[in-house]
Amino acid sequence: MKVKLAIFTALLFILISNADSTFAQLKKDQLLFGVAYYDEYMPYERLDKDIAMMKDAGINVVRIAESTWSTMEPQEGVYDFSHIDRVLNAMHKAGISVIIGTPTYAVPTWLVKKHPDVLAITTRGQNQYGARQNMDITNIHFRTAAEKAIRKMLEHIKSHPAIIGYQVDNETKSYGTSGPEVQAQFVAYMKGKYPSLDSLNKIFGLDYWSNRINNWNDFPSVNGSINASLNAEFAKFQRSLVTDYLAWQAKIVREYKRPDQFITHNFDFEWRGYSYGIQTEVDHFAAAKALDVAGVDIYHPSQDKLTGAEISFGGDVTRSMKGGKNYLLLETEAQGFPQWVPFPGQLRLQAFSHIASGANMVEYWHWHSIHNSAETYWKGLLSHDFQPNPTYEEARTIGADFKKLAPALAGIQKKNDVAILFSNEALTAYNAFGPENYNSILRPMYDVLYNMNVGVDFVDPSSKEIEKYKLIVVPALYAAPDSLLQRLNRFVKNGGHIVYTYKSGFADEHNKVRTARQPGLISEACGIYYNEFTIPEQVTLKDDPFQVGSAQNKVEKWMELIVPTTAKVLAYYNHPAWGKYAALTENKYGKGTATYIGFGTNSALSGKILENALKGAGLWGVDQALQFPLITKTGMNQRGKRIHYYFNYSAAHKTFTYPHAKGKALLSNESLAKQASITLPAWGFQIIEEI
């Protein structure tokens, strides 16, 4: 028996290890185009009609079931899979593939009635029933019921030929869970990490305001803590709960899935009315390890506010989660909020922008607009009347083009020389003190690179290949261990180029301010130091060094009073008291260069600073001749040919000169010579394959 078990385990390991390659092979010549579909939400029977309209639009995949636990298990132990079966059977008959979501992100009433403790206790008290994602993902009663529901569903559907993959849970986060049970888990975690209370008190500075802990049994709830170090550690612990939870679900699904099926999850981002920055509650890189392919939800402003920046940012982060592998766009808007209904041409522009960033699937949330409850006015591809509309008609052209162009566009591989280093730990630590917050520094720096048509990857402290990049941009690395800062120093010394923003290197990994002169260990590579900082009031840069004009030549939010040691000063402050201090420096260190920005910039100044760094790294090329609203993306297709995308994110036509090798315009089959003139209509795009 033990021998048989060992053989089985080895075979299972091989299947799991080959999951990525199996998925890549399965989708090699196909772009997936789909919608989330909820037959159980429909006000009347129309499955056959919906499928006919989907087929007409070129939709070849749907995602189902992720939000309907109470429909699937109306009472404990009573299961009804009819809503899943009828959709699976109908989709299979129509040749439409299905992604099944585990139904665990919204709990049924009977579970809450039987076990009220499944509702998470947060800093605001215990959650009430009604909203989704209100549960404690660590709760034993929730876990037991969820596992039973997942297994029952998988046992029922595992052999269905329509299913190509599984989505575990939905936009999972810790939901702020921090009740007594979670606190007990945190204390156990801290005991394992810091066995000595004396050491813990010293590392976290808990003598302050009598926060010292002298007995593990006295460890107080972190909900009321004023200690930024302890709060940062608890936030890290909460992120680990998400990583563990998704791995737990993936492990269950992996017991049932076939080798030709994948496991994914739809990660999301910090929300500012749309997808904005690094998610504060999830360690994306760690959580993605349990998946075969990374998935993402990306929502963005539209109409006159459509820039494509959120599409590009979300795609670059998600592609980077799995080391540059293609990803699945599991949710994006068709119509969405009323203010997001796309102008003519924008739906096509958006769809191909996702593909240009490395998506192998574009899927809308959702097929039809819901007629009641919380998301009544979040509109789907179809409006409330279910009739064809301009957005649906435009989607039909996308489906047709995806089918035609898939051999050239599926599985695009991207190679970038520029990366942004982000850190969940730095994010939490920085947000405790500001000014503003971490994503308000990171995202504008990304947008400047995007507007200059610079391809970007994302790396975090766990990344193994930081050294392969020529330029790394490091926004607000406020908290970091010595080892990371030393690694970045070596990166510069060995020939790399790096751009730091203010408040980098300031605190250690425990969010405790370093006692050395700032900016700590990176002073070595940056050739500077400072020991005072302030908030600027009517401060500019002396002599407008980047010629951005008086309206843009402003110091904002923060200013460090920098003294150069070996660094070259690129800008001084223009101020009667602070004028002797440097605002921006550049230092040659070993074979590389470190740029340090000691103040809050606007997009005009950031653009000039990053342009200077890119040129210094030898990364200013022909693509940088174009600027937003003309956006270009590049990748290598599976035929070994280079693809160039050109997007016009504006309401006016734009003309430019094509600078690359002769090629073919894939949408029109027109041949293009190098230096050919190309005109893009409003919200238009062109895709060129080099020949």
C-alpha positions, 0 to 999 in steps of 0.5 A, a space after each residue: 500500500 505504501 509503495 502504491 501511495 508513493 507511486 501515486 504521489 509521484 505521478 500527482 507531483 509530475 502532473 502538478 509540475 507540468 500544469 503550466 506547460 500543459 496549459 500553454 500547449 492547450 491554448 497555444 493557438 487560441 485567444 479566449 474571449 468570454 463572459 461571466 454567466 449567471 443562469 441562476 440570476 436570470 429573471 426568465 428562461 433564456 439559456 438557449 437564446 444567450 448561447 446563440 448570442 454568445 456564439 454570434 459574438 465569438 465568445 468561446 468561454 464562460 465563467 460560472 458558479 463562483 458566487 452561488 453557494 446558497 443555490 448549490 447547497 440550499 440547506 446543509 448537506 442538501 445539494 442541487 447542481 441543476 443550475 451548473 449541469 444545465 449550463 455545462 451541458 448547453 455550453 458543451 453542446 455549443 462548443 463553448 468552454 467553461 471555467 468553474 469557480 469554487 463557490 466560497 466567497 459568499 456564505 449561505 444563510 444556514 451556515 451563519 445561523 448554525 455558526 455565527 462565528 464564521 462572520 469575521 470580527 474586525 476592528 469595527 466589530 463583527 460583520 453582519 450577514 448580507 454582503 459578500 466576503 464577510 467571513 473569517 477565512 480561517 474559521 474552522 466552521 467556515 473551512 469545514 463547510 467550504 471544503 465539503 461544498 467544494 468537494 461535493 461540487 468537484 465530485 459531481 462535475 470533474 468529468 465534464 468535458 466542457 471544463 477547461 479550468 477552475 478559479 479558486 474563490 474570488 478576489 480573496 483578501 483577509 477582509 480585516 479578520 482580527 477576532 480572538 481566534 485570529 489573534 491567537 493564531 498571530 500570537 502563535 506565529 509571533 512565538 515561532 518567529 520571536 521566541 524571546 519576549 525580551 528580543 520581541 520587545 526590543 525589536 518592536 520598540 514596545 517599551 514605548 507608552 508601556 506597550 511592553 509584553 512580559 507574558 505571552 498570555 498577556 499579548 493584547 489584540 493588535 486592533 488597538 495597537 499604536 505600534 507601527 512595527 507590530 501593526 506592520 507584522 500583523 498586516 503581513 500575517 493577514 496577507 499570509 492568511 490569504 496565501 495559505 487560504 488560496 493554496 488550501 483551495 488549490 490543493 483541494 481542486 488539484 485532487 480532482 482536476 485533469 492534467 489538461 485543466 488549470 487552476 487560477 484566481 482573479 486577483 484585484 488591486 487597490 480600489 479607488 473607484 477603479 483598479 489603481 495600485 498594489 493590493 494592500 491585503 494580498 501578497 500577489 507573488 506569494 499567493 500566485 505560487 499555488 496557481 497554474 496561471 495567474 488571473 486578474 480583474 482590471 477595471 478602469 475609467 472610460 469615455 474621455 478618461 480612458 488612458 489604458 494605464 490601468 490595463 497596462 499596469 494590471 497586466 504588467 503586475 499579473 504577468 510578473 506574478 508568474 515570471 513573465 508567463 501569460 495570464 487570464 483577464 477574468 473580469 473587466 468591464 463591458 459597460 460597467 458603471 453608467 459613466 463607463 459605457 464605452 465610446 464607439 471603438 473603445 471596447 476594441 481598443 481595450 480588448 487588444 490592449 489587454 492582449 498586448 500586455 500578455 493576456 491570453 483571455 479577455 472576459 467581461 463581468 458580466 454577460 447581462 445586467 442584473 435586475 436587482 440587488 447591489 450591482 443593479 447598475 453595474 451593466 454587463 455586455 447586454 443591458 437589462 433588456 437583453 437585446 443587442 446594443 452597440 457594445 455587444 455589436 462591437 464585441 462581435 467584431 472582437 470575437 471575430 478578430 480574436 479567432 482570425 488573429 489568434 495564431 499570431 497573437 496568442 502567447 505573446 512573450 515580452 522581454 523588458 529591461 526596466 522593472 519597478 521594485 515594489 514591496 508589501 512590507 514597504 507599502 504597509 510601513 509607509 502607509 502608517 506615516 505618509 505623506 499620502 500613501 505608497 500607491 500614490 508614489 508608485 502608480 504615478 511613476 509607472 504612469 510616466 513610464 507608460 506614457 513614454 512607451 517604456 515596457 515594465 515588469 514588476 519585481 518584489 524582494 522575493 524575485 530571483 532575477 532582479 539583476 537581469 534588468 538594466 534599470 530598476 525604479 524603486 518607489 518609497 522603499 521605506 521598510 526593507 532588510 539590510 540584505 535587500 538594500 545591500 543587494 540593490 547596492 551590488 546591482 548598481 556596483 555591477 552596472 545596473 541603474 537605479 532610481 530611488 524616490 524619497 523615504 527609501 531605505 529609512 526603516 528596517 524590515 520591522 518598520 523601525 527607523 534606522 539609527 544611521 544617517 539616512 538613507 541608510 545603507 543605500 547612501 553607499 551607492 547614492 553618495 548622499 546623506 541627510 538627517 533633516 526633512 520637512 514639508 515644502 511650502 512654496 518651494 521650487 527647484 533652482 533655475 528650473 533645471 528640467 525646463 518644465 515651466 514655473 507651473 510644474 517646477 514645484 516641490 510637493 509633499 515632502 523634501 529631504 535636505 540632502 548633502 552630497 558626498 560623492 554624488 552629482 547634484 542635478 537639482 537644488 531647492 530654490 528657497 532662502 533657508 533650504 537652498 544649499 541642499 540638494 533635491 535630486 542627485 546622481 551618483 556613479 557607483 562601480 559600473 552603475 548609476 544611482 539616482 535619488 529623488 529627495 522630494 515629491 514630484 509631479 508627472 512633468 518632473 518625474 518624466 524628465 528625471 526618468 528620461 534622463 535615467 533611461 538615456 543613461 542606461 542606454 534604453 532610449 529608443 525609437 519607441 520613445 519618439 512616441 508619447 501618450 496618447 500614442 501607446 506602443 507595446 511589443 512582444 514576440 509571438 509563437 511564430 518567432 516574429 516580433 509584434 508591434 501594437 500601436 494604440 491611439 488613446 484619444 478622440 482625435 486621429 493621430 499620425 506617426 512614422 513606423 520605425 521598425 522592420 517591414 511588416 504586415 498590418 494584421 487587421 488589414 493584411 496591408 504590407 508596411 515598409 519601414 518609415 511608413 506613415 500610419 494614421 490611427 483614427 480616434 480610439 483606433 489601433 494597428 497591429 503589425 507583425 514583422 516579416 
